[in-house]
Amino acid sequence: MIGMTHHPNTSSIVIINLLALQYLPVLCLSQDFDFFYFVLQWPGSYCDTKQRCCYPKTGKPSADFGIHGLWPNYNDGGYPSNCDPDSRFDKSEISSLIGSLEKEWPTLSCPSNDGVKFWTHEWLKHGTCSESELDQREYFEAALQLKQKANLLQALTSAGIKPNDEFYELEEIEDAIRQAVGFTPGIECNVDSSRNSQLYQVYLCVDTSGSDFIKCPLLPRAKCGSRIQFPKF
């Protein structure tokens, strides 16, 4: 009797395990998320820290905010990553976008490179977690369109906030971006070699379709002073 009662339980466990394995990849691929962080980076603040920067092989980027990434996020502050281990970055999928990506999503990492390593990393870590909404081409197209829509540098310069090494009130910067985008941004600062707090990255929140800015469910914690520098580039 002991053997008979033990045997069905073992079979049940095997069946349950097989079912779990069968559905596991599906759960990974249909990863849900609540919103995107669209992150733009000021190149002057990346380059004037102790960390070196290298201009891409196409030359020095324009003095404009560059895309860092479009990151799926959860409302509680967590985020999914590397959601599709079978996915590969396919440059041919975005061949007609390469010129725009070189301009709007440039790499500043060393040694000097063409940006493919950067875009590959962003797609595999973040983009694959949005595959329920966007395929690879749509993901990069969405980011390019969001950058044009935000037009951050124009929003700031129109408010008299220019990349001239001057210091500005953090609230002024937030207000100028809120006026342009419609919602309060998250501002991230870093420090230059003189330990000055400076405008580094701007976080804007986007709906799960990757098309419209929304009120941020959660703003990232930023280590900024009340007055921050907007360095030249």
N, C-alpha and C positions, 0 to 999 in steps of 0.2 A: 504493500500500500504506500509505503514511503516513496518507493521508486516511481509509482504511478503519479502521485501528486507532484513530485519534483519535476517530472518530465514535461508536463504541459506548461508549467511556469517558465521553464528554460526556453521552450519553443516560443512562448509569448514574448519573452525578452528579446530573442533573436529577431522576431518579426518586427517588433517595435523599433529595434535598432536599425533594421534595414529600411523601414519607412522613414526614420529620421534622416538617414544618409541620403535617401532618394530625394527628399524635399529640401535638404540643406542648401544646395546650390541655388535653388529657386529663391529661397529667402534672402540669400546674399545679393542676388542680382536685382531683386525688387526692393532694395533698401529704401525705406521711407526717410524723409527728412522734412523739416518744418519751414525752412527759409534758406536763402543764400546770404553769406557775407560776400560782397563785392569789394575787393581790397585794392586800393590804388596807392602807389608808392612815389614819393618825391626823390628823384635820383640824386639831387644834391646832398640830401641827408643820408643816403646810403653810402655815398662816396667820401664824405669828409670825416668819417669815424676812423677808429684805429684799424677797423677791418678794411682791407684793400678792395677796390673795385677795378674792374677792367671793362673798357668799352667793347661792345660786340664787334665782330669782324666787319660789319657794315659801317662802322665808324661811331663817333659820339652820338648818342641819342639826342633828340631835341629837348630843350628845357621845358619839359611838360611832365605831368604825372604819367607814370607807366603802370600798366596792369600788373598786379602781383598774382591775383587769382580770383576765382569764383568758387566759393567754398560752401558746400551743403552743411547745414548746422541744425541742431536741435534747440528747441525753446529753453531747455534747461542749461544750455551752455556747452553741452557735449557735442561731438560731431562724429559722423562715420568717416572711415578712411579705407582706401585700398579695397573697394567693395567687389571688384571683379578680377580675380587672379588670372583669368583667361584672356583678359583684354590686353591688347598691344597698341601702342601709339603708332598710327599709320599716317605718315606724312602725306601720302598721296590723297588721303581723305580731305586734307585742308590745303592742297597745293595752290588753289587760287587765293587763299587767305595769307600766304606766307609774307607777302610784301606789307600787308597791314599789320601782321603780328610783329614783324621786325620793327615797325615804327611805334606801335601802340603797346606792345608787350615785350619790350627789349630785355635782354639779360645783362646784368652787370657783374656776374660772377667771374672769377678768375680760374684758369686762364681764359683769354678772350675766345669766344665761341660764337656759333651761329644761332643760338637760342633753342635748338631742338631739345637739348638735355633739359632745359627749364620747362618747356611746354610738355615734354614727356612726363616729367615728375608731377606737374600740376594735373595732367589728365589722369594718370594712374592713381594718385593719392586722393584727389578730390572729384575729378570729372566722372570717374567710374561710379561714384555714389549718386550721380544724378541721372544715370542711364534710364531710369523709369520715366524721365521727362525729356532728356536731351541725348542725342547720339553725339559722337565725337565732333563732327562738323558743327552741329547746332550749338554745342557747348562753347566752342571758340567764337562762333558768330555772335552768340548772346553776349559774351564778354566785350567784344569789340563794339557792339551796338550800345551797351550800357555805358561804356566810356564816352562815346559821343554824346549820349543823352545827358550825362552828368556834367561834362565840360567844366571840370573843377577849376582849372587854372583861370579860365575866363570868369567864373563866379567870384573867385578871390580877387583878381586884379580889378574887376569892376567895383569891388568894395574898397579899393585902395590898398589891398594886401598883396604885396609883390615880393618875388624871390630876390631880395636885394640885401640880404644879411641883416635886415632890421628885425626888431622884436615887436610882436603883436600880441594883444590880449587873446587868450584862448577862446573866450566867449565871442570875440569878434569873428574869429575864423569859423566857429561853429554856426554863428548866425548867418554868415555869408553863404555857407554851404546849404543850410536849411532853407534859405530864401530861394536858392536855385533848384534844389532837388525836391523840397517839400517836406523833408523829415530830418530830424537831428542825426548828425553823423557820429560815429565813434572816431576819436582822434588818438593816434598812437605817436608818442615821441621817442626819440633816442637822443643821445648826447654826442656832441662833436669832440674833437681832441682837446678842446678847452673846457669841456664839461658843461657847455651850454645846452639847455633843453631845446629841441628843435622839432618842427613839423616833419614827421617821417611817413606815416601811413594814415589813410582815411578809409574807414569802414562804412559802407552803405549797405542797407538791407534790401533784399530783392525777393519777390515771390517765387514759388517753386517752379513756375514756368520759365524763369530767367529773363523776364521781360519788363517788369514794373517795379519801381522802388516802393518800399512799404515802410511803415513805422517799425523800428527795430524792436523785436520782442526782448532783446537783451543787447546792451552795449558792452563791448569789451572793456576791461579795466585798463586804463591808460595811465602811464606814469608821466604826466605832463606838469610843468609849472603853470602858473596863472598867466605868465607871459612867455611866449616861445618864439624862437628865431625861425625865419623862413630863409634858408641859405640860398646863395647863388648856385647855379650849375652851369 
